[in-house]
Amino acid sequence: MKKLFITIAFVAATMFASAQLYVGGSLGMDMQNGKYKAEGNGVSITQDMPKAFTFTFAPEAGFMFADNMGVGLKLGFGMGKEVSTEYYYDPDFTVKTTTKTTILAFAPYFRYVFAEVDNFKFYADAQLAYAMEKPKVTSESDGTTVTVDGPKTTALGFGIVPGMAYQLTDNISMNCALNILELGFTTTKTKRTEDNVTYTETANDFGFGVNNATPITIGFYYTF
């Protein structure tokens, strides 16, 4: 028993002595706007198209307990705002709709580095991801403002995401997650309530490639 304990202690000490802690993440921002114009039959109409703004922040931390294996945790925070205006025959009557969305997500993962070429490392993350999206919808028309909860969406999935890292310095690297090559399974549930009736929609997806995710995610990381 004593020899076994000493052996386990030695293995643990060796593993953590070679462990490398890293922190980093990525930021994202997207803005959309435009105008719609129709001309003909002596009429010219110009209207604003929906305006949208999205900001995302995705911090990440992990440690490599061996040269080619490690574990980590990704977090995700997002805020979105979309504003649209509906015009009617009466030019003085319009309906302005503002949708504000909050997004929260987290994904623990196991990382395996399968190749190293010069300053490049190629790896794959086996991750379990959970995300929640909760919107609030505000409608304004004829001096009246109404705010209601929009459809709440939750998603749970497991996937294998390949990626690569380029070592800029001894401590700083640029990582690129190739979401476009993800292989996995996701189940998505959406709930909405209308006239005191709750509707639930459940969708399952299994496949290879990107669905609604950003095809490629780039972030910077610091290794201690």
trRosetta pair geometry for C-beta under 8 A, 3 or more apart (Angstrom, degrees):
i j d omega theta_ij theta_ji phi_ij phi_ji
1 4 5.6 -54 -149 35 31 113
1 5 6.4 33 153 -20 65 105
2 5 5.7 -52 -149 35 32 112
2 6 6.4 31 153 -18 65 106
3 6 5.7 -55 -147 37 31 111
3 7 6.2 34 153 -21 65 106
4 7 5.7 -55 -149 35 30 113
4 8 6.4 28 155 -16 65 105
5 8 5.9 -55 -147 37 30 108
5 9 6.2 29 154 -18 64 109
6 9 5.7 -56 -146 39 30 112
6 10 6.2 33 154 -22 64 107
7 10 5.7 -55 -149 34 29 112
7 11 6.4 28 154 -17 64 105
8 11 5.8 -55 -148 37 31 110
8 12 6.2 29 155 -17 66 108
9 12 5.8 -55 -145 39 30 110
9 13 6.1 30 156 -19 65 108
10 13 5.8 -55 -145 37 28 110
10 14 6.3 28 156 -19 64 108
11 14 5.8 -57 -148 37 28 111
11 15 6.3 29 154 -22 64 108
12 15 5.7 -55 -147 34 30 112
12 16 6.3 14 162 -6 66 109
13 16 6.4 -63 -143 44 27 99
13 17 6.0 33 157 -27 63 110
14 17 5.7 -55 -145 31 27 115
14 18 6.7 8 161 -4 61 109
15 18 6.5 -76 -159 43 26 97
15 19 6.6 44 145 -49 64 99
15 65 5.2 15 175 178 101 100
15 66 7.0 -44 -139 -67 85 79
16 19 5.0 -27 -145 -2 44 125
16 65 7.1 -29 -85 -136 50 92
18 65 7.4 83 86 -177 87 41
18 66 6.8 40 105 -115 126 38
18 67 7.4 -49 160 -53 130 70
19 63 5.0 26 179 164 108 121
19 64 6.4 167 -151 82 57 52
19 65 4.9 -13 -101 -109 98 56
20 63 6.2 171 81 -156 41 74
20 64 4.6 3 49 47 96 102
20 70 7.8 -57 62 -100 85 135
20 223 5.3 6 169 -169 115 113
20 224 6.9 170 -165 62 66 65
21 61 7.6 -4 -173 -171 89 92
21 62 7.6 178 -148 99 54 35
21 63 4.5 -30 -96 -97 59 104
21 223 7.1 149 84 -154 43 60
21 224 4.7 -1 67 36 96 117
22 61 7.1 176 92 -149 53 51
22 62 5.9 -10 59 64 90 75
22 63 6.8 155 13 -95 70 47
22 64 7.4 40 -6 -12 113 94
22 72 7.8 -35 68 -103 97 128
22 173 8.0 -24 -145 35 140 116
22 221 5.0 29 173 171 118 118
22 222 6.5 170 -151 84 72 40
22 223 4.4 -30 -94 -96 98 72
22 224 7.2 -160 -81 5 44 73
23 59 7.5 -11 -172 -173 89 96
23 60 7.1 162 -155 90 48 56
23 61 4.8 -8 -106 -104 79 86
23 221 6.8 168 87 -152 28 76
23 222 5.8 -15 61 57 78 89
24 59 7.6 173 106 -152 27 60
24 60 5.7 -19 73 63 68 96
24 61 8.0 145 22 -82 52 50
24 175 7.2 125 98 16 149 121
24 219 5.4 125 137 146 111 110
24 220 5.4 -143 -154 102 122 46
24 221 3.1 -98 -19 -100 152 62
24 222 6.1 148 -69 8 94 64
25 57 7.2 40 144 176 136 68
25 58 5.1 -174 -166 99 101 60
25 59 4.0 -73 -63 -114 154 36
25 60 4.8 152 -84 8 78 81
25 74 7.9 138 -114 -139 90 79
25 75 8.0 -32 -113 56 133 82
25 219 5.3 -96 159 -154 17 134
25 220 7.9 -20 56 55 38 59
25 221 7.9 102 -17 -87 38 75
26 56 8.0 11 106 110 89 102
26 58 5.0 1 55 58 83 107
26 217 5.9 -165 27 178 169 97
26 218 6.4 130 -115 88 132 45
26 219 3.6 -97 -55 -90 95 96
26 220 7.7 120 -87 11 67 63
27 55 8.0 -23 -171 -168 87 82
27 56 7.1 155 -163 87 43 64
27 57 5.8 -6 -111 -106 73 68
27 58 7.7 -168 -76 24 31 74
28 54 7.5 -18 119 118 99 96
28 55 7.1 157 89 -158 63 39
28 56 4.0 3 56 54 107 106
28 57 7.8 -152 27 -63 72 35
28 58 7.6 31 -2 -3 107 108
28 214 7.5 -131 -117 -61 155 158
29 53 7.9 -16 -168 -169 85 80
29 54 7.0 166 -151 89 41 60
29 55 5.2 0 -105 -107 80 72
29 56 7.6 -158 -66 24 43 69
30 52 7.4 -10 115 116 95 100
30 53 7.3 166 88 -152 57 39
30 54 4.6 2 53 53 99 102
31 52 7.1 168 -153 90 39 60
31 53 5.2 2 -108 -107 77 77
31 54 8.0 -161 -69 25 42 64
32 50 7.4 20 109 103 112 81
32 51 6.6 174 92 -151 67 42
32 52 4.3 12 48 50 108 97
32 53 7.8 -154 26 -65 66 45
33 48 7.6 -37 -166 -165 92 97
33 49 6.8 143 -172 72 45 92
33 51 4.5 12 -100 -114 93 90
33 52 7.7 -170 -62 25 62 57
34 48 7.8 134 87 -164 43 56
34 49 4.1 -1 75 39 89 134
35 46 5.9 1 176 -172 120 95
35 47 6.9 157 -161 82 71 36
35 48 5.9 -49 -108 -108 70 45
35 49 6.2 -143 -87 -5 14 90
36 46 7.2 156 83 -156 51 46
36 47 4.8 -18 62 64 101 89
36 48 7.5 20 16 104 86 5
36 49 5.3 111 -33 -64 97 90
37 44 7.4 -8 -169 -170 94 82
37 45 7.0 168 -150 88 48 53
37 46 4.8 -7 -103 -103 85 77
37 47 7.8 176 -76 22 43 61
38 43 7.5 -2 112 112 94 98
38 44 7.4 173 89 -149 53 39
38 45 4.8 0 55 55 95 99
39 43 7.1 -176 -144 92 42 55
39 44 4.7 6 -108 -108 87 79
39 45 7.7 -169 -71 24 49 60
40 43 6.5 -15 71 55 50 83
47 85 7.3 -146 -173 85 102 106
47 87 5.8 -120 -114 -6 134 140
48 51 7.0 -27 165 -35 118 102
48 85 6.0 56 65 35 107 121
49 84 8.0 -37 168 -122 42 85
50 82 5.8 10 175 -176 115 99
50 83 6.7 166 -157 82 67 43
50 84 3.9 -26 -102 -88 95 98
51 82 7.0 168 87 -152 48 51
51 83 4.8 -6 57 56 97 96
51 84 7.7 -180 22 -72 60 52
52 80 7.0 -7 -170 -172 93 99
52 81 7.0 169 -150 90 50 51
52 82 4.3 -6 -103 -104 88 85
52 83 7.7 -171 -73 21 46 61
53 80 6.9 170 90 -151 51 54
53 81 5.0 0 55 55 94 94
53 82 7.9 -175 23 -73 56 49
54 78 6.7 -1 -172 -173 94 107
54 79 7.3 172 -149 90 51 47
54 80 4.3 -6 -105 -105 85 93
54 81 7.8 -173 -73 23 50 56
55 78 6.8 169 89 -150 50 61
55 79 5.2 -2 56 57 95 90
55 80 7.6 -176 23 -76 58 52
56 76 6.8 -19 -167 -164 105 91
56 77 7.0 155 -156 85 56 50
56 78 4.2 -14 -103 -101 82 95
56 79 8.0 -176 -76 23 47 56
56 103 7.4 -28 -110 71 95 131
57 76 7.6 152 83 -154 49 46
57 77 4.8 -12 61 63 94 100
57 78 7.5 -180 22 -76 61 51
58 74 6.3 2 180 -174 101 99
58 75 6.6 175 -153 86 54 54
58 76 4.8 -6 -108 -104 90 74
58 77 7.5 -173 -76 25 48 63
58 217 7.6 -31 67 -170 157 136
58 219 7.2 -97 87 -88 106 137
59 74 7.8 169 93 -152 43 52
59 75 5.3 1 62 54 83 108
60 72 6.2 34 178 164 96 125
60 73 6.9 -178 -148 90 62 48
60 74 4.7 -15 -104 -106 101 70
60 75 7.1 -169 -78 21 52 69
60 219 6.9 73 21 133 130 163
60 221 7.4 -52 81 -101 111 108
61 72 6.3 -174 100 -152 38 89
61 73 6.0 -4 60 54 78 88
62 70 5.6 91 150 149 116 116
62 71 5.9 -156 -152 104 101 41
62 72 2.3 -46 -80 -93 130 100
62 73 6.6 161 -74 12 83 55
62 109 7.8 -43 -97 67 142 91
62 111 7.0 75 157 1 156 132
63 70 5.9 -150 107 -151 36 107
63 71 6.9 0 56 57 67 71
63 72 7.3 150 8 -81 41 79
64 67 7.3 39 158 -130 125 13
64 68 8.0 87 -161 0 115 4
64 69 6.8 131 -156 85 74 38
64 70 3.6 -62 -100 -75 56 125
64 111 7.5 -68 -98 79 84 122
64 113 8.0 9 -129 -13 128 126
65 69 6.3 -41 61 98 81 91
65 70 6.1 145 8 -108 67 61
65 71 7.4 12 -6 8 112 91
66 69 4.4 29 50 43 112 95
66 70 7.4 -148 42 -58 65 66
67 113 7.3 -97 134 61 64 131
68 112 6.3 29 151 -164 89 62
68 113 4.2 -124 -143 60 71 92
68 114 7.2 93 -166 -74 122 32
69 110 7.6 -15 -163 -178 88 91
69 111 6.9 151 -156 87 40 65
69 112 5.8 -5 -102 -107 72 66
69 113 7.4 -123 -53 17 36 82
70 110 7.7 163 89 -160 41 52
70 111 4.6 -11 65 58 87 110
70 113 8.0 43 7 -20 101 100
71 108 7.3 1 -177 -176 98 92
71 109 7.0 171 -153 90 58 49
71 110 5.6 -28 -102 -106 78 61
71 111 7.0 -173 -83 14 24 83
72 108 7.4 175 95 -151 41 55
72 109 5.6 -14 63 60 82 91
72 111 6.4 28 7 -19 111 121
72 125 7.9 -59 51 -129 112 122
73 106 6.7 -8 -176 -170 97 100
73 107 7.2 157 -158 81 53 46
73 108 5.1 -24 -103 -99 80 68
73 109 7.5 165 -89 17 32 74
74 105 7.8 -15 117 118 94 98
74 106 6.7 162 89 -156 58 49
74 107 4.4 -7 58 58 105 96
74 108 7.9 -166 23 -73 68 23
74 109 6.8 28 -4 -3 103 118
74 127 7.3 1 21 -144 121 145
74 129 7.9 -21 70 -108 116 97
75 105 7.1 144 -169 88 42 63
75 106 5.2 -13 -109 -104 64 83
76 103 6.7 -46 130 128 104 102
76 104 6.9 139 88 -168 75 31
76 105 3.5 -1 54 59 120 105
76 106 6.9 -157 19 -68 79 40
76 107 7.7 38 -13 -2 111 100
76 131 6.9 -19 69 -112 135 100
77 103 7.0 138 -168 86 30 74
77 104 6.4 3 -107 -108 62 63
77 105 7.9 -149 -57 30 34 74
78 101 7.6 -12 116 113 99 95
78 102 7.3 145 85 -165 64 38
78 103 3.4 -2 58 55 109 119
78 104 7.8 -147 29 -58 76 33
78 105 7.9 27 0 3 107 107
79 100 7.5 -16 -169 -170 86 87
79 101 7.2 153 -159 83 40 60
79 102 6.1 -9 -105 -107 69 62
79 103 7.4 -143 -59 22 30 83
80 99 7.8 -8 113 113 97 89
80 100 7.1 162 87 -156 56 43
80 101 4.1 -5 58 55 104 106
80 103 7.2 51 -7 -16 105 112
81 98 6.9 -13 -166 -170 91 92
81 99 7.2 160 -152 84 43 54
81 100 5.3 -6 -103 -105 80 73
81 101 7.6 -162 -68 20 37 74
82 98 7.3 163 84 -153 49 46
82 99 4.7 -5 56 55 97 102
82 101 7.8 27 2 -6 99 110
83 96 6.9 -7 -168 -174 92 95
83 97 7.3 163 -151 86 46 51
83 98 5.1 -7 -103 -104 80 79
83 99 7.9 -165 -72 23 39 66
84 96 7.5 168 88 -153 41 51
84 97 5.2 -11 62 60 87 98
85 94 5.5 3 -174 174 102 125
85 95 7.1 157 -156 80 54 47
85 96 5.0 -17 -103 -102 84 72
85 97 7.6 -180 -83 19 35 70
86 94 6.4 161 78 -164 52 70
86 95 4.5 -3 51 56 106 99
86 97 7.4 41 -10 -7 100 108
87 91 7.4 0 -164 -124 106 55
87 94 5.5 -25 -101 -111 58 97
88 93 5.2 -31 51 91 123 103
88 94 7.0 -169 9 -93 84 46
88 95 7.8 67 -29 -6 108 94
90 93 4.2 43 87 18 115 110
93 141 7.0 43 -169 -168 78 100
93 142 6.3 0 -129 -66 89 98
94 141 6.7 -144 96 -119 42 85
95 139 6.2 -15 -171 -165 99 100
95 140 7.3 152 -158 75 49 47
95 141 4.3 -20 -104 -77 71 125
96 139 7.2 149 79 -157 51 48
96 140 4.5 -15 60 59 102 101
96 141 7.1 170 19 -66 66 68
97 137 6.5 -12 -168 -169 98 96
97 138 7.2 156 -155 82 48 51
97 139 5.3 -13 -101 -102 78 74
97 140 7.8 -169 -73 22 35 69
98 137 7.4 156 82 -155 48 47
98 138 4.5 -11 59 59 98 102
98 140 7.6 30 -2 -4 103 107
99 135 5.3 -5 -173 -170 98 126
99 136 7.3 163 -152 80 52 43
99 137 5.1 -13 -102 -103 81 76
99 138 7.8 -170 -74 23 36 68
99 150 6.4 46 -141 -54 105 154
100 135 6.6 151 80 -153 40 69
100 136 5.1 -10 60 56 93 93
100 138 7.7 28 0 -2 100 107
101 133 6.1 -2 -173 -171 112 94
101 134 7.0 154 -153 79 64 38
101 135 4.3 -30 -95 -93 83 86
101 136 7.9 -174 -77 19 41 60
101 150 7.6 -55 -92 57 87 142
102 133 7.5 165 83 -151 47 48
102 134 5.2 -16 60 62 93 91
102 135 7.7 173 18 -83 62 38
103 131 6.8 -7 -170 -172 93 102
103 132 7.2 165 -151 85 49 51
103 133 5.1 -8 -103 -103 82 79
103 134 8.0 175 -79 22 40 64
104 131 7.1 167 90 -152 47 56
104 132 5.1 -4 59 56 92 98
105 129 6.7 5 -175 -173 108 96
105 130 6.6 177 -147 93 64 51
105 131 3.8 -9 -101 -104 106 84
105 132 7.2 -179 -74 19 61 60
106 129 7.5 -176 96 -144 37 58
106 130 6.0 -1 57 56 75 92
107 127 4.7 34 169 174 111 125
107 128 6.5 177 -150 82 68 42
107 129 3.9 -12 -101 -100 111 81
107 130 7.3 174 -78 20 64 57
108 127 6.8 171 91 -146 38 77
108 128 5.9 -1 60 51 84 94
109 125 4.3 8 175 -175 142 107
109 126 6.2 154 -158 76 80 43
109 127 3.5 -33 -94 -91 105 91
109 128 7.4 -178 -82 18 59 59
110 125 7.1 150 73 -155 40 59
110 126 4.9 -10 57 56 95 99
110 127 7.7 -171 23 -73 56 54
111 123 5.4 13 -174 171 98 135
111 124 7.4 163 -148 81 57 38
111 125 5.2 -24 -95 -98 77 77
112 123 6.2 163 84 -156 41 83
112 124 5.6 -12 59 57 91 85
112 126 7.7 34 -1 -7 104 100
113 116 6.9 31 161 -55 120 94
113 121 5.4 -38 -142 -177 121 111
113 122 7.1 116 -158 76 68 44
113 123 4.5 -44 -97 -92 60 100
114 122 6.0 -55 63 99 82 93
114 123 6.6 144 8 -112 75 41
114 124 6.7 22 -10 1 120 101
115 121 7.4 160 90 -156 54 47
115 122 4.4 5 60 48 98 115
116 120 6.9 164 -155 90 50 58
116 121 5.2 -14 -105 -105 81 72
116 122 7.5 -156 -73 18 37 74
117 120 4.8 -8 65 62 83 107
117 122 7.6 30 8 -13 99 108
119 166 5.7 49 124 -161 103 69
119 167 4.4 -127 -165 48 92 91
120 164 5.9 -9 -168 -177 100 114
120 165 7.1 148 -156 78 50 49
120 166 5.7 -22 -98 -99 69 70
120 167 7.8 -137 -67 5 24 82
121 164 6.6 162 83 -158 50 63
121 165 4.5 -6 55 54 102 99
121 167 7.4 72 -11 -36 103 98
122 162 7.4 -4 -176 -172 88 101
122 163 7.7 173 -153 93 51 42
122 164 5.0 -22 -102 -103 65 91
123 162 7.3 161 93 -155 43 58
123 163 5.6 -19 68 67 86 85
123 164 7.1 152 21 -95 72 38
123 165 7.0 19 7 -5 117 104
124 160 5.7 10 175 -180 114 97
124 161 6.9 160 -159 80 64 38
124 162 4.9 -34 -101 -99 82 64
124 163 7.2 149 -98 19 33 72
125 160 7.1 167 83 -153 46 49
125 161 4.8 -14 58 60 98 92
125 162 7.9 -179 18 -86 70 17
125 163 6.6 23 -8 5 105 120
125 177 7.5 -30 18 -126 132 109
126 158 7.7 8 -178 -176 79 93
126 159 7.8 -167 -146 100 47 36
126 160 5.3 -17 -98 -102 69 81
127 158 7.3 -179 94 -148 45 54
127 159 6.1 -14 61 63 85 75
127 160 7.8 148 17 -97 70 32
127 161 6.4 -12 16 11 119 112
128 157 7.7 -180 -153 95 49 40
128 158 5.3 -19 -104 -101 69 82
129 155 7.6 -5 114 113 97 97
129 156 7.3 172 91 -149 57 40
129 157 5.3 -11 60 63 96 84
129 158 7.5 168 18 -88 75 31
129 159 6.9 -13 6 21 119 104
129 186 7.9 -26 71 -107 109 102
130 154 7.5 -11 -170 -172 85 93
130 155 7.1 166 -152 87 42 58
130 156 5.2 -1 -106 -105 79 77
131 154 7.1 166 89 -154 53 50
131 155 4.7 -1 56 54 97 101
132 152 7.4 -7 -169 -177 90 93
132 153 7.3 161 -155 90 45 55
132 154 5.0 -10 -105 -105 77 80
132 155 7.8 -166 -72 22 39 67
133 152 7.2 168 87 -158 59 50
133 153 4.4 -1 56 60 105 101
133 154 7.7 -166 23 -73 68 38
134 149 7.5 -41 -173 -156 90 100
134 150 7.7 141 -180 63 46 87
134 152 5.2 4 -109 -120 77 91
134 153 7.9 -158 -68 33 45 63
135 149 7.5 123 88 -171 58 55
135 150 3.4 -22 87 53 106 136
135 151 7.0 23 40 51 111 56
135 152 7.8 -159 26 -85 67 52
136 147 6.1 11 172 -174 106 102
136 148 7.4 172 -158 88 65 32
136 149 6.1 -46 -107 -110 68 48
136 150 6.3 -147 -86 -2 13 94
137 147 7.1 164 86 -150 44 55
137 148 5.5 -18 63 64 94 80
137 149 7.6 61 18 156 84 8
137 150 4.7 101 -26 -66 106 103
138 145 6.5 -4 -173 -170 101 94
138 146 7.1 165 -152 85 54 43
138 147 4.5 -16 -99 -98 82 85
139 145 7.3 166 84 -150 49 46
139 146 5.0 -8 56 59 95 93
139 147 7.9 -178 19 -77 62 40
140 144 7.2 171 -148 85 48 47
140 145 5.0 -7 -101 -101 83 79
141 144 6.0 -19 69 57 64 90
149 152 7.1 -12 163 -46 115 100
149 193 7.5 39 75 37 110 107
150 192 7.3 -39 171 -114 46 104
151 190 5.1 18 168 -178 121 104
151 191 6.6 164 -158 79 72 36
151 192 4.0 -44 -98 -70 86 108
152 190 7.1 162 81 -152 42 55
152 191 5.1 -13 58 58 93 93
152 192 7.5 164 16 -74 64 57
153 188 6.5 -3 -170 -174 102 100
153 189 7.1 162 -150 85 54 46
153 190 4.7 -15 -99 -100 83 83
153 191 8.0 -179 -77 20 40 63
154 188 7.3 170 88 -152 44 55
154 189 5.2 -8 59 58 90 95
155 186 5.8 3 -174 -175 107 109
155 187 7.1 169 -150 85 60 43
155 188 4.5 -15 -102 -103 91 81
155 189 7.6 179 -79 20 45 64
156 186 7.2 162 85 -151 36 63
156 187 5.7 -11 62 58 85 90
157 184 5.7 81 162 145 110 123
157 185 5.8 -168 -149 98 85 50
157 186 3.3 -26 -89 -100 135 75
157 187 6.8 166 -78 15 76 56
158 184 5.6 -160 101 -154 49 104
158 185 5.7 11 52 52 83 89
159 182 4.9 11 175 -177 134 110
159 183 6.4 157 -157 82 80 40
159 184 2.5 -55 -100 -63 83 152
159 185 7.3 -174 -72 25 73 45
159 186 7.5 -6 -50 -54 114 94
160 182 6.9 158 76 -154 47 62
160 183 5.0 -9 53 60 98 94
160 184 6.3 169 13 -65 57 92
161 177 5.7 10 152 -168 126 103
161 178 7.0 168 180 66 78 61
161 179 6.2 -17 -140 -100 117 56
161 181 7.6 116 -150 80 53 78
161 182 4.8 -16 -99 -104 79 94
161 184 7.8 -17 -53 -32 78 130
162 177 8.0 144 93 -159 40 55
162 178 4.9 -19 84 54 88 117
162 181 5.2 -26 36 91 115 129
162 182 7.9 -154 15 -82 70 49
163 175 6.1 24 163 -179 129 95
163 176 5.9 173 -160 89 84 52
163 177 4.4 -37 -97 -107 121 51
163 178 5.7 -177 -91 5 51 78
164 175 7.4 175 93 -150 37 58
164 176 5.4 -6 60 57 78 100
164 178 7.4 44 0 -28 87 111
165 173 4.8 21 179 164 110 133
165 174 6.9 159 -156 80 62 42
165 175 4.6 -23 -101 -100 88 76
165 176 7.4 180 -82 18 40 69
165 221 7.6 -43 -136 37 124 131
166 173 6.3 161 78 -161 41 81
166 174 5.0 -10 56 57 96 94
166 176 7.9 35 -6 -6 96 106
167 170 7.6 27 178 -105 115 21
167 172 7.8 118 -163 86 56 48
167 173 5.0 -40 -103 -101 51 98
168 172 4.7 -42 65 101 112 97
168 173 6.1 175 8 -106 82 32
168 174 6.0 76 -40 -16 113 94
169 172 4.6 43 39 36 100 94
171 222 5.6 15 153 -157 98 75
171 223 5.3 -151 -152 58 59 73
171 224 7.5 43 -141 -88 109 24
172 220 6.7 -4 -168 -175 96 101
172 221 7.2 155 -152 81 50 49
172 222 5.8 -21 -96 -101 70 68
172 223 7.7 -157 -67 16 24 80
173 220 7.3 167 86 -153 43 57
173 221 5.1 -17 62 61 89 98
173 223 6.9 38 0 -17 110 113
174 218 6.6 -1 -180 -169 98 97
174 219 7.5 168 -156 87 57 35
174 220 5.6 -30 -103 -100 66 72
174 221 7.8 168 -92 18 20 80
175 218 7.2 163 86 -151 51 49
175 219 5.3 -15 61 64 97 84
175 220 7.5 170 18 -94 78 21
175 221 5.7 39 -12 -9 117 123
176 216 6.1 -11 -170 -171 98 103
176 217 7.2 156 -156 80 48 48
176 218 5.3 -12 -103 -101 77 77
177 216 7.1 158 78 -158 57 50
177 217 4.4 -3 51 57 108 101
177 218 7.9 -154 21 -70 71 33
177 219 7.8 24 -8 9 102 105
178 181 4.6 14 127 23 113 111
178 182 7.7 -180 109 -45 66 69
178 215 8.0 -18 -161 161 54 68
178 216 6.2 -14 -113 -109 51 81
179 182 5.2 -13 -161 -28 54 119
179 210 5.4 69 128 -95 93 106
179 213 4.6 -118 170 120 144 129
179 214 6.1 93 42 83 150 58
179 215 5.8 -166 71 -164 97 23
179 216 6.5 -159 27 -81 88 27
179 217 6.1 66 -22 -8 118 99
180 209 6.2 -10 -177 -147 56 69
180 210 4.9 -44 -110 -26 53 116
180 215 4.1 25 -63 -160 108 88
180 216 6.5 -25 -12 -55 110 74
181 208 7.5 -17 -165 -178 48 89
181 209 7.1 -15 -107 -97 25 50
182 208 7.4 178 91 -153 46 47
182 209 6.9 45 54 169 71 2
182 210 6.6 87 29 -79 108 58
182 213 7.2 38 10 51 149 151
183 207 7.8 -115 -137 124 57 33
183 208 5.0 -10 -101 -107 81 80
184 206 7.4 -121 120 -135 36 61
185 204 7.4 -9 -171 -172 92 91
185 205 7.1 165 -153 89 49 53
185 206 4.5 -8 -106 -101 84 89
186 204 7.4 167 90 -153 49 48
186 205 4.9 -7 60 60 91 99
186 206 7.8 174 23 -75 59 48
186 211 7.2 -115 42 18 146 152
187 202 6.8 -3 -177 -171 98 94
187 203 7.3 168 -155 87 53 45
187 204 5.0 -17 -105 -103 81 76
187 205 7.7 177 -82 21 37 67
188 202 7.2 161 85 -153 50 47
188 203 4.9 -11 60 60 98 93
188 204 7.8 -176 21 -78 69 31
188 205 7.3 21 -2 1 107 109
189 200 6.5 -11 -170 -169 97 96
189 201 7.1 160 -155 83 48 51
189 202 5.0 -9 -103 -102 80 78
189 203 8.0 -177 -76 22 38 64
190 200 7.2 157 82 -154 49 48
190 201 4.6 -8 57 57 99 101
190 202 7.9 -168 23 -71 66 37
190 203 8.0 20 0 2 102 103
191 198 6.3 -7 -166 -172 100 100
191 199 7.1 159 -151 82 50 51
191 200 5.2 -12 -99 -101 80 76
191 201 7.9 -168 -71 22 37 67
192 198 7.4 164 87 -151 33 56
192 199 5.3 -13 63 58 82 99
193 196 7.2 5 -179 -118 104 15
193 197 6.8 162 -154 78 63 38
193 198 4.9 -27 -97 -96 85 69
193 199 7.4 176 -87 16 33 72
194 197 5.8 -25 71 60 67 90
194 199 7.0 4 18 -5 100 115
205 211 6.2 45 149 -83 161 152
207 211 7.7 110 61 -63 120 102
210 213 5.1 -120 -147 61 96 89
210 214 7.8 -95 -144 97 140 15
210 215 5.3 -88 -37 -100 163 66
214 217 5.5 99 87 -70 121 86
